[in-house]
Amino acid sequence: MAEARNLTNGESKMMLGFIVRRCAADIGHTPSPAEFATWANGRVRNGKHLCLFGKEISPAIAKVMFSQPGRLVTVSAEGLARIWRGNGR
């Protein structure tokens, strides 16, 4: 499994390619930019909206992300826990 790099303020960074593969495993196929944005944005727990990247992304941003699989991005603590559990929804 991919390693997350921990920053001093408690944030973690992961490679985009790993995150896209995790999404693909959760939804059962390679995601379109719109599907990836929905997956990354779509989590509500105890009335709180949780986004994988700490804020919502658009399908246009997801499309740009797909072209940069080696890029490290900051992942929210809730998002990191979601990825490790393998439960994207």
Sequence and secondary structure as in RCSB ss.txt:
>XXXX:A:sequence
MAEARNLTNGESKMMLGFIVRRCAADIGHTPSPAEFATWANGRVRNGKHLCLFGKEISPAIAKVMFSQPGRLVTV
SAEGLARIWRGNGR
>XXXX:A:secstr
    EE TTS EEEEHHHHHHHHHHHHTS   HHHHHHHHH  EETTEE  TTSS   HHHHHHHHT TT EEEE
 HHHHHHHHHT   
